[in-house]
Amino acid sequence: MPAAAMRGKIPSTPTFRADRTFIYLIRGRESGTVLFLRRLLNPSGLAN
C-alpha cells in the first residue's frame, strides 16, 4: 500500500496486563505443535 494511503489513525498497541496467574504457549506455524508451554503463578513479583 502506498504511503499516501496510510494516512489517518495510527493503530494502537494493545496493553497486556498480567495481574493474575496465566498460561501462555508458543506453537509452530506450520504444524501447530506446542513448542513451549508455561504457567506464570505470581506475575506481580515481576513488576519494575
N, C-alpha and C positions, 0 to 999 in steps of 0.2 A: 504494500500500500504506500503510495507517495506520502511524503512528509506533510504536504499541504492538507491532505485528507485526514491527518491525525489530530487536527486542532480540536479544542473543546476540553472536556473534562479529563483530568489525569486520573487514571484508575487508582483507587486507594489500596494500600496494603492491609490485608485483614490482620486483626490483632488476635494472637493466640495467648490466652491467659490460663496458665497451668496452676490452678489454685486447689486442686484435689487430685487424688490418685487417678492415673490414667494409663492406658496401654497403647503402645504405638508399634508399628511394624513397617518393614521395607519389603516390597515384593518385586520380583523380576518382571520386567516389562513384557517380554515375550511369553514366558511360561506361567507367570502368575504365582510362582513358587515363593513361599515366605523365606526370605534370606536372613532376616533379623527380626526378633520379637523381644520387646522389653516392657516391663511394668514399672512405673515410677510411683513409689508409695508415698513419699513426702516431698513434693516439689517445692514446698515453702522453704526448705533448707537450702535451696539453690539460689535464693534471692541475692541481689547485689550485696 
